[in-house]
Amino acid sequence: MANEVCFRTLSLEDPTSLSTYESIGGYSTWKSIIKGELTAINIVEELKKSCLRGRGGAGFPTGLKWSFLNKDIPGQKYVVCNSDEGEPGTCKDRDIMRYNPHQVIEGLAIAGFAMGADTGYNYLRGEYIEPFSVMEHALGEAYSAGLLGKGVMGSSITFNLYNHLGAGSYICGEETALLNSLEGGRGLPRFKPPFPANFGLYGKPTTVNNTESFASVPVILEKGAKWFLELGTDNSGGTKIFSVSGHVMKPGNFEVGLGIPFADLLSMAGGLATDRTLKAVIPGGSSMKILAGEIMMQVNMDYDSLRNAGSSLGSGAVIIMDDTTCMVSVLLRLAEFYHDESCGQCSPCREGTGWLVKILNRIIKGQGKKGDLDTLVNIANNIEGRTICAFGEAVAWPIQSFIDNFHDEFAFFVKEGHSMIIN
Ligand SMILES: Cc1cc2nc3c(=O)[nH]c(=O)nc-3n(C[C@H](O)[C@H](O)[C@H](O)COP(=O)(O)O)c2cc1C
């Protein structure tokens, strides 16, 4: 069940070339669309049945999202691929683009047809120079083969696609900040509603999906929703690429069926070093809630199981921490990141992130005060739900969950002025 969807070209020679992609059935769905064998309704219905959920973080059902954008409303529409991949720990979209660029292109072309958009953009984070050049090369091949452009293969279908490098900002992964950035403005999140489906890029109806979501679509339509659904669990169809990092012997990206026991994923990543025990895991990227190691060893890696355990699958970045980890230091590091990346529009986030860093810094220097832990949680509670975008939750959840799960360790540091972890 490994490498069956987004990484299906990985083991092939010359995995990024058009000929390799076509040799495994690539672009067959797009060609069926061009021949008029598939309708937009067929596509959206098949996606709904597949239970593909958005791989960018929130897990919103992709078929349902596509049904919001009515193909028949006249006027310009857009599809946008979110390859910003800023969530710490996440590096899967990078590898999809590096090793299977044509599947991303086909996914976007199919999406364009399904939603009546003749133009698509792939927005890559500023640092992704290599994936950008692989995508550019693949795009060139697709145009030369007549698979993209005006009146594709003599049909009435037009689809143009552009890769766009951002400037390397975490907030530009938030879909409305991404749209502002793509328009040439500052990457500041917009109020929602209106949602991008009504008012997106240049004010036109737009669908934004993650790279892994788009790359899954051609395979679902080629092999069928049932096939895809059965790779995962009832409510979490398909495979997912987990980026496993931290204290494991073989960190990397692993494409596996959703619902795999965490313990199996840990083994695939080589397990922990000898004599080490699992202390904690952030299962879905640094903005998701941390869970204790004992809990994770009982959990399956799918949307519902992780939610029931008190966290989220998020972007699928699994950050492993063994018993040598000082939770106070990790939380300070995360708080610094979010303080740095806050766009500054909303005062609870702009001011609160700085305040969190100041208190955690004081604790680390051995100058923690009684009441600091309550103040940290109080600040986090007052950021959560009080910002334009979900960056507020991304800041609050680590603070709340670290202190909740490892309260004794934090209290020890405040009282004694040093970490309880001796390395
Ligand atoms: C602060 C913040 C950062 C985000 N970063 C990313 C990102 O790097 N990549 C991504 O696909 N989605 C990111 N998202 C989620 C997007 O806003 C959006 O929900 C997603 O691209 C939709 O695609 P999906 O439905 O396929 O998951 C972020 C959201 C927030 C609030």
The ligand as a Gaussian input file, in Angstrom:
#p B3LYP/6-31G(d) Opt

LIG

0 1
 C       -1.269000      29.887000       8.862000
 C       -1.688000      28.892000       7.821000
 C       -0.734000      28.326000       6.983000
 C       -1.114000      27.416000       5.995000
 N       -0.158000      26.864000       5.202000
 C       -0.507000      25.988000       4.227000
 C        0.465000      25.452000       3.343000
 O        1.675000      25.731000       3.458000
 N        0.046000      24.584000       2.384000
 C       -1.289000      24.253000       2.236000
 O       -1.633000      23.503000       1.335000
 N       -2.226000      24.745000       3.060000
 C       -1.878000      25.620000       4.033000
 N       -2.844000      26.157000       4.833000
 C       -4.257000      25.794000       4.561000
 C       -4.822000      26.637000       3.401000
 O       -5.336000      27.850000       3.924000
 C       -5.949000      25.921000       2.661000
 O       -6.897000      25.493000       3.590000
 C       -5.467000      24.724000       1.842000
 O       -4.483000      25.082000       0.915000
 C       -6.658000      24.114000       1.096000
 O       -6.233000      22.961000       0.395000
 P       -6.786000      21.499000       0.743000
 O       -8.280000      21.622000       0.915000
 O       -6.406000      20.686000      -0.430000
 O       -6.126000      21.089000       2.006000
 C       -2.478000      27.062000       5.853000
 C       -3.438000      27.629000       6.699000
 C       -3.050000      28.523000       7.680000
 C       -4.085000      29.111000       8.568000

